[in-house]
Amino acid sequence: MEALEIARWQFGITTVYHFIMVPLTIGLGLLVAVMQTLWYRTGQDHYLRMTKFWGKLFLINFIVGVATGLVQEFQFGMAWSEYSRFVGDVFGAPLAMEALLAFFVESTFLGLWIFGWGRLPRLIHLLSLWTAVLASVFSAYFILVANSWMQHPVGVEMVDGRPVMVDAWAVFTNNTALVAFPHTLFGCLAVAGAFLLGISWYHLWKRRHDGLDTLGPDGKVVVGAGGGARDAADHTVWLRSARAGALVAMIAFAGTGITGDLQGKLMFDQQPMKMAAAEAACHDGTGFSILSVGNLGAQSCDDITAVIEVPGVLSFLANGDFTTEVKGVNTLLPEYQEKYGTHLPDDPMYGELAGSEIDYLPVMEVTYWGFRIMIGFGAIAAAASAAALWVLRRGTVPESRWLMRLAVFGILAPFGANIAGWVFTEMGRQPFVVAPNPDPTGVDGVFMFTAAAVSPGVSVPELITSLVLLTLVYAALLVVEVKLLFTYVRGGTASAMPELAHSDDPDATGGPDGGRKDDGDVLAFAY
């Protein structure tokens, strides 16, 4: 294997793992802030329980996300030094703002929120959480500004072969970032909504299974008088959380669809080969492929055939009409070769790949199926959320264990959609790490081949060692997070509020400490 290939695997594995944390942190943080706002305004006990329970899960995810995210920027210098030199003058501003402003503010005010329970005035405490959550949203925006510049370079001039920022406003208002930002936020809310729905469904089912809640003659729930944390307020926590999660997930999917359509139109202008590969569109046309067969991994379009195709849809995605033909792979390949060359320059910076032929067609197995997995998982999550709202009209869920398991596993659907979307976005840009600009709103002539981005001084054994070690560390962190989440999810509201736990109620545990009462320890909530 070449150093470039190993470096790409390393960055891909660590980045995808880190991105599992990101949408849940942002989406769940926003929902927890809304829950605490409702508690501040109403004073109702169930809103306090919702805030503390979901807030604890938010904290677990946030902490592991920070640990995994730190590696990302280190990799720029370790494995991608040439890339860092090329983009450094542009990325300095957004990454500095992300680290020094957004992340610093996020961490500081999240600390105030954790330590401030019962110590800060309620309004100040609430504003601390909102400040931390909004800082995480701004953090995402600054990261997307950097990533969008790689997709669509703007606001720079080439000086001695390197882009130098001359218009910061253009970089921070890049139309690619302005569309990617709301698309990402809706994706985060979809993840958080499914998370609330799946876990709440489990607890409502558990109450039915244990005989706490039953159905009356009218088909509506009769809430049982459980003890400790499993009282009537506990039922309200899960019912309102489930309904809120289902509603948020449905709205989020609609939002991702609208913003995804805008994003697709930009891609057709800015990266036409990416979208052609996503549709396995070998020839010019207007039809959208529902299913194509052939060897998608052959890096050619000679034997790919659209079995199910909807006429006009591809034209609508690209241009907003149903008749304009969209260029296919076979038309675009000669254009790319004429503009950017047929072979990599015979330069030492390209290492073993110097002088090799350039393949401008991304891996269609990834782009084609990644695009469909993204849409398919999102649609499944939206449909399931709509069905859940209908079921929840009775005030509880059926006693079916299989439905409960389906609801819990449904949490993974929007995660899959988010990951597939990011993999499609990044893999579809190949063979460029900074994509060129056929779109006139960008700066022409600014691009970088991925083959030129890897660190020249890093050897294959070194990269393999770091790949194996980082993968093992991330696997261990995954085990830790999943175990913590499972422990506190099963503990219910008492896992975040030990004062609710009763020793005579085996289900009302305080978490791994076995139901320890809150003895005034400032970190009891965080634990």
C-alpha positions as CSV (number, residue, x, y, z in Angstrom):
1,M,0.0,0.0,0.0
2,E,1.1,3.6,-0.7
3,A,1.5,6.2,2.0
4,L,-1.3,8.2,0.5
5,E,-3.8,5.3,0.7
6,I,-2.9,4.6,4.4
7,A,-3.1,8.3,5.3
8,R,-6.5,8.5,3.7
9,W,-7.8,5.5,5.6
10,Q,-6.5,6.9,8.9
11,F,-8.1,10.2,8.3
12,G,-11.3,8.6,7.2
13,I,-11.6,6.2,10.1
14,T,-10.9,8.9,12.8
15,T,-13.0,11.5,11.2
16,V,-16.1,9.3,10.6
17,Y,-15.9,8.1,14.2
18,H,-15.6,11.7,15.5
19,F,-18.5,12.7,13.3
20,I,-20.7,10.2,15.0
21,M,-20.5,12.4,18.1
22,V,-20.9,15.8,16.4
23,P,-24.6,15.6,15.3
24,L,-25.8,14.2,18.6
25,T,-23.9,16.8,20.5
26,I,-25.3,19.7,18.5
27,G,-28.8,18.4,18.1
28,L,-29.3,17.1,21.6
29,G,-27.7,20.2,23.1
30,L,-30.3,22.4,21.4
31,L,-33.1,20.2,22.7
32,V,-31.8,20.1,26.3
33,A,-31.6,23.9,26.2
34,V,-35.3,24.1,25.1
35,M,-36.2,21.6,27.9
36,Q,-34.5,23.7,30.6
37,T,-36.1,26.8,29.2
38,L,-39.5,25.2,29.6
39,W,-38.6,24.3,33.2
40,Y,-37.5,27.8,33.9
41,R,-40.8,29.2,32.5
42,T,-43.2,26.7,34.1
43,G,-41.4,25.2,37.1
44,Q,-42.9,21.8,36.3
45,D,-41.0,18.8,37.6
46,H,-41.0,16.7,34.5
47,Y,-39.2,19.4,32.5
48,L,-36.4,19.4,35.2
49,R,-36.2,15.6,35.0
50,M,-36.0,15.8,31.2
51,T,-33.3,18.4,31.4
52,K,-31.1,16.4,33.7
53,F,-31.6,13.0,32.1
54,W,-31.0,14.1,28.5
55,G,-28.4,16.6,29.7
56,K,-26.3,13.7,31.2
57,L,-26.3,11.8,28.0
58,F,-25.4,15.0,26.2
59,L,-22.4,15.4,28.5
60,I,-21.2,11.9,28.0
61,N,-21.3,12.3,24.2
62,F,-19.7,15.8,24.4
63,I,-16.7,14.6,26.4
64,V,-15.9,11.6,24.1
65,G,-16.4,13.9,21.1
66,V,-13.8,16.3,22.4
67,A,-11.3,13.5,23.0
68,T,-11.8,12.1,19.5
69,G,-11.8,15.5,17.8
70,L,-8.5,16.7,19.1
71,V,-6.7,14.2,16.8
72,Q,-8.2,15.7,13.6
73,E,-6.2,18.9,13.6
74,F,-3.0,17.0,14.7
75,Q,-3.4,14.9,11.6
76,F,-3.0,17.9,9.3
77,G,0.5,18.3,10.5
78,M,1.4,14.7,10.9
79,A,0.1,13.1,7.7
80,W,-0.9,16.0,5.6
81,S,1.8,18.6,5.9
82,E,1.8,19.6,2.2
83,Y,-2.0,20.1,2.4
84,S,-1.5,22.2,5.5
85,R,1.0,24.4,3.7
86,F,-1.3,24.9,0.8
87,V,-4.5,25.8,2.7
88,G,-2.8,27.4,5.8
89,D,-3.3,31.0,4.8
90,V,-7.0,30.4,4.3
91,F,-7.8,28.0,7.1
92,G,-6.0,30.0,9.8
93,A,-8.9,32.3,10.3
94,P,-11.9,29.9,10.5
95,L,-10.0,27.2,12.5
96,A,-8.6,29.9,14.9
97,M,-12.2,31.2,15.4
98,E,-13.5,27.7,15.9
99,A,-10.8,26.9,18.6
100,L,-10.4,30.2,20.4
101,L,-13.9,31.6,20.2
102,A,-16.5,28.9,19.7
103,F,-14.8,25.9,21.5
104,F,-13.4,28.1,24.3
105,V,-16.8,29.6,25.0
106,E,-18.5,26.3,24.6
107,S,-16.3,24.6,27.2
108,T,-16.3,27.5,29.6
109,F,-20.0,27.9,29.8
110,L,-20.7,24.2,29.8
111,G,-18.5,24.0,32.9
112,L,-20.6,26.7,34.5
113,W,-23.7,24.7,33.6
114,I,-22.3,21.5,35.2
115,F,-21.1,23.1,38.4
116,G,-23.9,25.7,38.6
117,W,-26.8,23.5,39.5
118,G,-28.3,25.0,42.7
119,R,-25.5,27.6,42.9
120,L,-26.1,30.0,40.1
121,P,-29.4,32.0,39.7
122,R,-31.7,30.0,37.5
123,L,-31.7,32.5,34.6
124,I,-27.9,32.7,34.6
125,H,-27.7,28.9,34.7
126,L,-30.0,28.6,31.8
127,L,-28.1,31.3,29.8
128,S,-24.9,29.4,30.4
129,L,-26.3,26.3,28.7
130,W,-27.7,28.4,25.8
131,T,-24.3,30.1,25.4
132,A,-22.5,26.7,25.3
133,V,-25.0,25.2,22.9
134,L,-24.9,28.2,20.5
135,A,-21.1,28.2,20.6
136,S,-21.2,24.6,19.4
137,V,-23.4,25.6,16.5
138,F,-20.9,28.4,15.6
139,S,-18.1,25.9,16.0
140,A,-19.8,23.8,13.4
141,Y,-20.2,26.8,11.1
142,F,-16.5,27.7,11.2
143,I,-15.5,24.0,10.4
144,L,-18.0,24.0,7.5
145,V,-16.4,27.3,6.2
146,A,-13.1,25.5,6.0
147,N,-14.5,22.4,4.4
148,S,-16.6,24.4,2.0
149,W,-13.6,26.3,0.8
150,M,-12.1,22.9,-0.1
151,Q,-15.2,22.2,-2.2
152,H,-15.4,25.7,-3.7
153,P,-12.4,28.0,-3.3
154,V,-13.3,31.7,-3.0
155,G,-11.7,34.9,-1.7
156,V,-8.1,34.1,-2.5
157,E,-5.3,34.9,-4.9
158,M,-2.5,32.6,-6.0
159,V,0.9,33.8,-4.8
160,D,3.9,31.6,-5.5
161,G,1.7,28.6,-6.1
162,R,-0.3,29.0,-2.9
163,P,-3.7,30.6,-2.2
164,V,-3.6,33.7,0.0
165,M,-6.8,35.1,1.5
166,V,-7.6,38.5,0.1
167,D,-11.3,38.6,1.0
168,A,-12.3,37.1,4.3
169,W,-15.9,38.1,3.8
170,A,-16.1,35.9,0.7
171,V,-14.6,33.0,2.5
172,F,-17.0,33.2,5.5
173,T,-20.0,33.7,3.3
174,N,-19.1,31.1,0.7
175,N,-22.4,30.0,-0.8
176,T,-21.4,26.4,-0.4
177,A,-21.0,27.0,3.4
178,L,-24.3,28.9,3.6
179,V,-26.1,25.9,2.2
180,A,-24.1,23.2,4.0
181,F,-24.6,24.8,7.4
182,P,-28.5,24.5,7.6
183,H,-28.3,21.1,6.0
184,T,-25.9,19.9,8.7
185,L,-28.0,21.5,11.5
186,F,-31.1,19.7,10.2
187,G,-29.1,16.5,10.1
188,C,-28.1,17.0,13.7
189,L,-31.7,17.6,14.8
190,A,-32.7,14.4,13.0
191,V,-30.2,12.4,15.0
192,A,-31.3,14.0,18.3
193,G,-35.0,13.5,17.5
194,A,-34.5,9.8,16.8
195,F,-32.4,9.5,19.9
196,L,-35.2,10.9,22.1
197,L,-37.8,8.8,20.4
198,G,-36.0,5.5,20.6
199,I,-34.9,5.8,24.3
200,S,-38.3,7.2,25.4
201,W,-40.1,4.3,23.6
202,Y,-38.0,1.9,25.6
203,H,-39.0,3.4,28.9
204,L,-42.7,3.6,28.0
205,W,-42.5,0.0,26.9
206,K,-40.7,-0.9,30.2
207,R,-43.6,0.7,32.1
208,R,-46.1,-1.3,30.2
209,H,-44.0,-4.5,30.6
210,D,-43.7,-4.0,34.3
211,G,-47.5,-3.4,34.7
212,L,-47.2,0.2,35.7
213,D,-49.2,1.6,32.8
214,T,-52.3,0.0,31.3
215,L,-54.9,0.8,28.7
216,G,-58.4,1.8,29.8
217,P,-61.7,0.9,28.1
218,D,-61.3,4.0,25.9
219,G,-57.9,2.8,24.6
220,K,-56.1,5.6,26.4
221,V,-53.3,5.1,28.9
222,V,-53.9,4.7,32.6
223,V,-50.8,5.8,34.4
224,G,-49.8,3.6,37.3
225,A,-48.7,4.9,40.6
226,G,-45.1,3.7,40.7
227,G,-42.8,4.6,43.5
228,G,-39.6,6.6,43.5
229,A,-38.6,7.8,40.1
230,R,-41.2,5.8,38.3
231,D,-44.2,7.9,39.2
232,A,-46.7,9.8,37.0
233,A,-44.1,12.5,36.3
234,D,-41.8,9.8,35.0
235,H,-44.4,8.8,32.5
236,T,-44.8,12.4,31.4
237,V,-41.0,12.6,30.8
238,W,-41.0,9.8,28.4
239,L,-44.2,10.6,26.6
240,R,-43.3,14.2,26.0
241,S,-39.7,13.3,25.0
242,A,-41.0,10.7,22.6
243,R,-43.5,13.1,20.9
244,A,-40.9,15.9,20.8
245,G,-38.3,13.5,19.3
246,A,-40.7,12.3,16.6
247,L,-41.8,15.8,15.7
248,V,-38.3,17.1,15.6
249,A,-37.1,14.2,13.4
250,M,-40.0,14.8,10.9
251,I,-39.3,18.5,10.7
252,A,-35.5,17.9,10.4
253,F,-36.0,15.5,7.5
254,A,-38.1,18.0,5.6
255,G,-35.3,20.6,6.3
256,T,-32.6,18.3,5.1
257,G,-34.6,17.6,1.9
258,I,-35.0,21.3,1.1
259,T,-31.4,22.3,1.9
260,G,-30.1,19.1,0.2
261,D,-31.9,20.1,-3.0
262,L,-30.1,23.5,-2.8
263,Q,-26.8,21.8,-2.1
264,G,-27.3,19.4,-5.1
265,K,-27.8,22.4,-7.4
266,L,-24.6,23.9,-6.2
267,M,-22.7,20.7,-6.7
268,F,-23.9,20.4,-10.3
269,D,-22.3,23.8,-10.9
270,Q,-19.2,23.5,-8.8
271,Q,-18.4,19.7,-9.0
272,P,-20.3,18.2,-11.9
273,M,-18.3,15.0,-11.9
274,K,-19.3,14.3,-8.2
275,M,-23.0,14.5,-9.0
276,A,-22.6,12.6,-12.3
277,A,-20.9,9.8,-10.4
278,A,-23.5,9.9,-7.6
279,E,-26.1,9.1,-10.3
280,A,-24.0,6.7,-12.3
281,A,-24.9,9.0,-15.1
282,C,-22.6,7.9,-17.9
283,H,-24.3,9.8,-20.7
284,D,-26.0,13.2,-20.9
285,G,-29.7,13.1,-20.0
286,T,-32.5,14.1,-17.7
287,G,-33.3,10.9,-15.8
288,F,-32.6,10.1,-12.2
289,S,-31.4,6.5,-11.6
290,I,-33.3,4.6,-8.9
291,L,-31.3,1.5,-9.6
292,S,-28.3,1.0,-11.9
293,V,-26.5,-2.3,-12.5
294,G,-23.1,-3.1,-13.7
295,N,-19.6,-2.9,-12.3
296,L,-19.6,0.4,-10.4
297,G,-16.1,-0.3,-9.1
298,A,-14.6,-0.5,-12.6
299,Q,-14.0,3.2,-12.7
300,S,-15.6,3.4,-16.1
301,C,-19.1,3.7,-17.5
302,D,-18.9,1.1,-20.2
303,D,-21.1,-1.6,-18.6
304,I,-23.4,0.4,-16.3
305,T,-27.1,0.4,-17.2
306,A,-30.0,2.2,-15.5
307,V,-32.7,-0.4,-14.7
308,I,-35.1,2.0,-13.0
309,E,-35.0,5.6,-14.0
310,V,-37.3,8.6,-13.5
311,P,-37.2,11.0,-16.4
312,G,-36.7,14.7,-15.7
313,V,-35.8,14.3,-12.0
314,L,-32.0,14.7,-12.6
315,S,-32.7,17.9,-14.6
316,F,-34.8,19.2,-11.7
317,L,-32.1,18.5,-9.2
318,A,-29.5,20.3,-11.3
319,N,-31.4,23.2,-12.9
320,G,-34.9,23.4,-11.4
321,D,-36.5,22.2,-14.7
322,F,-37.3,18.9,-16.2
323,T,-35.9,19.2,-19.7
324,T,-32.3,20.5,-19.6
325,E,-29.8,17.7,-20.2
326,V,-27.2,17.2,-17.6
327,K,-23.7,16.2,-18.6
328,G,-22.7,12.7,-17.9
329,V,-19.4,11.1,-17.0
330,N,-18.4,10.4,-20.6
331,T,-18.8,14.0,-21.5
332,L,-17.1,15.4,-18.4
333,L,-14.0,13.2,-18.5
334,P,-12.5,14.8,-21.7
335,E,-13.3,18.3,-20.3
336,Y,-11.4,17.5,-17.0
337,Q,-8.5,16.0,-18.9
338,E,-8.2,19.0,-21.2
339,K,-8.3,21.5,-18.3
340,Y,-6.4,19.8,-15.6
341,G,-4.2,17.3,-17.5
342,T,-4.1,13.6,-18.1
343,H,-1.2,12.8,-15.9
344,L,0.1,14.0,-12.6
345,P,3.2,16.3,-12.9
346,D,6.5,14.5,-12.8
347,D,7.4,16.1,-9.5
348,P,9.0,14.6,-6.4
349,M,6.1,16.0,-4.3
350,Y,3.8,13.3,-5.8
351,G,6.2,10.5,-4.7
352,E,5.5,7.2,-6.4
353,L,2.5,8.6,-8.2
354,A,4.5,11.2,-10.1
355,G,3.7,11.1,-13.8
356,S,0.8,8.6,-13.3
357,E,-2.5,8.9,-15.1
358,I,-5.2,10.8,-13.3
359,D,-8.5,9.2,-12.8
360,Y,-11.1,11.9,-12.5
361,L,-14.0,9.5,-11.8
362,P,-14.6,9.1,-8.1
363,V,-15.3,5.6,-6.7
364,M,-18.8,5.2,-8.0
365,E,-19.6,2.4,-5.5
366,V,-19.2,5.0,-2.8
367,T,-20.8,8.0,-4.4
368,Y,-23.8,6.1,-6.0
369,W,-24.7,4.0,-2.9
370,G,-23.6,6.7,-0.4
371,F,-26.1,9.1,-2.0
372,R,-28.9,6.6,-1.8
373,I,-28.1,5.4,1.7
374,M,-28.2,9.0,2.9
375,I,-31.7,9.6,1.3
376,G,-33.0,6.2,2.2
377,F,-32.0,6.2,5.9
378,G,-33.4,9.7,6.3
379,A,-36.7,8.7,4.7
380,I,-37.0,5.7,6.9
381,A,-36.4,7.8,10.0
382,A,-39.0,10.3,8.9
383,A,-41.6,7.6,8.1
384,A,-40.9,5.9,11.4
385,S,-41.3,9.2,13.3
386,A,-44.7,9.9,11.7
387,A,-45.9,6.3,12.6
388,A,-44.6,6.8,16.1
389,L,-46.6,10.0,16.5
390,W,-49.8,8.1,15.5
391,V,-49.1,5.3,18.0
392,L,-48.3,7.7,20.8
393,R,-51.8,9.3,20.5
394,R,-52.9,6.7,23.2
395,G,-50.3,8.1,25.6
396,T,-48.2,5.0,25.6
397,V,-46.7,2.4,23.3
398,P,-47.7,-1.2,22.5
399,E,-46.4,-4.1,24.6
400,S,-44.6,-5.6,21.6
401,R,-40.9,-6.3,22.4
402,W,-40.1,-6.3,18.7
403,L,-41.5,-2.9,18.2
404,M,-39.5,-1.6,21.1
405,R,-36.3,-3.1,19.6
406,L,-37.1,-1.6,16.3
407,A,-37.6,1.8,17.8
408,V,-34.2,1.5,19.7
409,F,-32.4,0.3,16.6
410,G,-34.1,3.1,14.6
411,I,-31.8,5.5,16.5
412,L,-29.0,4.4,14.1
413,A,-30.9,5.4,10.9
414,P,-30.2,9.2,11.0
415,F,-26.6,8.4,12.1
416,G,-26.2,6.3,9.0
417,A,-27.7,9.1,6.8
418,N,-25.3,11.7,8.3
419,I,-22.2,9.5,7.9
420,A,-23.2,8.4,4.3
421,G,-23.7,12.1,3.4
422,W,-20.2,13.1,4.7
423,V,-18.5,10.2,3.0
424,F,-20.2,11.0,-0.3
425,T,-19.2,14.7,0.0
426,E,-15.6,14.0,0.7
427,M,-15.0,10.9,-1.5
428,G,-16.9,12.4,-4.4
429,R,-14.3,15.3,-4.5
430,Q,-11.5,12.9,-5.5
431,P,-8.9,13.0,-7.0
432,F,-8.8,16.6,-5.5
433,V,-8.4,17.5,-1.9
434,V,-9.1,21.1,-2.9
435,A,-11.6,20.9,-5.8
436,P,-11.2,23.2,-8.9
437,N,-13.8,25.7,-9.8
438,P,-15.8,25.4,-13.1
439,D,-18.4,27.6,-11.4
440,P,-17.7,31.3,-12.2
441,T,-18.5,32.4,-8.6
442,G,-15.3,30.7,-7.5
443,V,-11.6,31.5,-8.1
444,D,-10.4,29.6,-11.2
445,G,-7.0,27.7,-11.1
446,V,-7.1,27.0,-7.3
447,F,-7.0,23.3,-6.7
448,M,-4.8,20.6,-5.2
449,F,-4.5,16.9,-6.1
450,T,-4.8,14.6,-3.1
451,A,-1.6,12.9,-4.2
452,A,0.3,16.1,-3.5
453,A,-1.2,16.6,0.0
454,V,0.4,13.8,2.0
455,S,3.5,14.5,4.2
456,P,6.6,13.5,2.2
457,G,8.6,12.6,5.3
458,V,6.2,10.1,6.7
459,S,6.9,6.4,5.9
460,V,4.5,3.6,5.3
461,P,5.4,1.8,8.5
462,E,4.9,5.0,10.5
463,L,1.5,5.5,9.0
464,I,0.5,1.9,9.6
465,T,1.5,2.1,13.2
466,S,-0.5,5.3,13.8
467,L,-3.5,3.9,11.9
468,V,-3.5,0.8,14.1
469,L,-3.0,2.6,17.3
470,L,-5.6,5.3,16.7
471,T,-8.1,2.8,15.5
472,L,-7.6,0.7,18.7
473,V,-7.8,3.8,20.9
474,Y,-11.0,4.9,19.2
475,A,-12.5,1.4,19.5
476,A,-11.8,1.5,23.2
477,L,-13.5,5.0,23.5
478,L,-16.5,3.6,21.6
479,V,-16.8,0.8,24.1
480,V,-16.6,3.3,27.0
481,E,-19.2,5.6,25.5
482,V,-21.7,2.8,24.6
483,K,-21.4,1.3,28.1
484,L,-21.9,4.6,29.8
485,L,-24.9,5.5,27.6
486,F,-26.5,2.0,28.1
487,T,-25.9,2.3,31.9
488,Y,-27.5,5.7,32.3
489,V,-30.3,5.1,29.8
490,R,-31.4,2.0,31.6
491,G,-31.2,3.9,34.9
492,G,-33.8,6.3,33.8
493,T,-34.3,9.7,35.3
494,A,-32.8,8.5,38.6
495,S,-29.5,8.1,36.9
496,A,-29.3,11.9,36.6
497,M,-31.2,12.7,39.8
498,P,-30.1,10.2,42.5
499,E,-32.4,11.9,45.0
500,L,-35.3,10.2,43.1
501,A,-34.0,6.7,43.8
502,H,-35.6,4.5,46.4
503,S,-33.9,1.5,47.8
504,D,-37.1,-0.5,47.6
505,D,-37.4,0.2,43.9
506,P,-34.9,-1.9,42.0
507,D,-35.6,-0.1,38.7
508,A,-35.1,3.4,40.2
509,T,-31.3,3.2,40.4
510,G,-29.0,6.1,40.5
511,G,-26.7,4.6,37.8
512,P,-23.5,2.7,38.3
513,D,-23.2,3.9,41.9
514,G,-26.1,1.7,42.9
515,G,-28.6,4.5,43.7
516,R,-26.3,6.8,45.8
517,K,-28.2,9.8,47.1
518,D,-27.0,13.3,46.2
519,D,-24.9,14.2,49.3
520,G,-24.1,17.7,48.1
521,D,-21.2,16.7,45.8
522,V,-21.1,19.3,43.1
523,L,-20.3,16.7,40.5
524,A,-23.1,14.4,41.4
525,F,-25.1,15.5,38.3
526,A,-22.1,15.1,36.0
527,Y,-21.3,11.6,37.3
